[in-house]
Amino acid sequence: MNEREAAFKQIFEANSKKIYHLCYGYTGDDDAADDLMQETFLKVWQNLDKFRNQAQISTWIYRIAVNTCLTWLRSEKRQAKDELTPQIAESKREELSEKNEQVALLYKCISKLEESERIIITMVLDEVPYPEIAEISGISEGNLRVKIHRIKQKLTELYNHYERL
């Protein structure tokens, strides 16, 4: 195993659970989450030499994962429109429990946030400690707390807007 492979293995072991959790949040599906996690780490491997230590590597990986999930969501919407008859679409909707629908709605709302906000709130949901989020984001912890409060307000507004639709 060369140095690059060893570094990648360490990066994967340190981040794969969080990235799987993130992907599962966007998809609500084990297999899709696993596929998206693997796709994320494939992109990490392919671009490892391009990573500049301007941010923590976990922030960089979160960005890749969020963008991979958003791309997947867009393609899923297109496929769903093409493939599903109204009856299938209705039965699919009924399959989702109310909780899954709420989680899906939360992640839909998160997808509407700015990239930096998406990354911060995802780390909050992953229970990453605030000092670590502050370091990853490059802002002070006090500033981070204000930002998280604003993000939560924005999410509440988005959530309430979508829930009324």
N, C-alpha and C positions, 0 to 999 in steps of 0.2 A: 504494500500500500504506500503510494507516494504521499508527499506532504499535502498536496491539494485534496486528495481523497480523504486523508485523515482529518483535515480541517472541515471538509464537508460533512463527514460522519459526525463530528462533534457538534456542528451547527444543526444538523438534522435532529440529533438526540436532544439538544437543548430546546428546540423550537417546535418539533412536530406535533406534540399534544396540543399546544396553544393554537397552532395553525389548523389542525383538524377541527378543534372546537369552533374556531372562527368560521371555517367552511361549513360545518354542520349548522351553525346559526343561519347562514344564508340559504342553505338548501333544505334543511330538515330531513335529510336522507343520508343514511350511513354510506351507501355506495358512492353517491355523488360527492359527498364530503371527502371520502377517501381518494376519489379520482382527482378532485380539485386540489387536495393537499399534495398529491404526487405531482400534479401539473405545476403547482407552485414551486416545489423543490427541484423539479426539472429546470425551470426558469432560473432558480437560484444557482444551480450547478452550471448552467450554460453561461450565466452572467457574473459568476463569482469573481473573475478577473477585473470586471468593470466596477465592482464595489469599491467605493472610496470611503475611507473611515471618517466621513463628515458626520454621520449619524451612527447610532448603534446598529449592528447588523440585524437585530430583531425588528427595528423600525423599518428597515429596508425590506425585510421578508414580509412584514405585515402589509406594506404597500403593495408588494407583488401579489399577495394572497387576496387582498381586498379587490384589486383590479381584476384578478383572475375570476373571482366570484361574481363580480358585476358583469363581466363579459359573458359568463355562463348564464346568469339570470336573463340577460337580454336575448341570448340565443334560445333559452328555454321558452321564453314568452312567444317568440316567433314560431317555434315548433308547436307549442301548445295551440296557437291560433290555427295552424295548418292542419294539425292531426285530430283534434278533439271535436267530436260531434257534441251538440248541446247536452245529450243524455249522459255521455261519458264525462263531460266536463262537470255536470251536476253531481254525478256519483263520486267523482274525484274530490270535489269540494266537501261532500258529506263525509268522506273518509277522514279528512283532517279533523282532529278534535278541536275544540274551541281554543285550547291552550296552544296547539300548533299554529292555529290561525293568528293568535295574538303574537306569538314569536315571529311568525313570518311577516306580520305587519310591522313589528318592531324593526326587523332587519330591512324591510322595504323603506321605512322611515330613515334608518341609518344610511341607506344607500343614497338618500337625497341630501345628506350633509356634505360639506366640503371635505376634501381628502384628509386634511389634518384633523378635523373633528371626528371623522369616521375612525381613524386610527386610534385617537385618544379614547373614544367611548368604547371601542372594541376591547382595548386593554383594560378599561374599568370593568367591563362585563367579564373579562377573563381573570379578574381579581389580581391584576398586576399591582404591586404596591405603588402608591402615589409618588414616592421619591424616585422610583425606577421610571415611571411614566414621565415625570418631569425631566429626568436625565435624557430619556429617549427623545422627548419632544423638544428639548433644548430650551425649556422655559423654567422659571422658578416654581417652587411648589405652591407658593401663595397664588401666583398667577394661574397655575394649573387648576387650583380649586375653583377660582372664579370662572375659568374657561369651561370646566366640567359642569358647573352650575348652569351656565348659559346654554351649553349643549343639551343638557337635560330639559331645560325650558323649551328649546327649539324642538326637541324630540316630542315633548308632550303636545305642543301645538300641532306638529305634523301628524302625530298619532290620532289626536282628536279630529283633525280634518279628514283623515282617511276613514276613521271609524264611522263618521257621519255619511260617507258616500254609499 
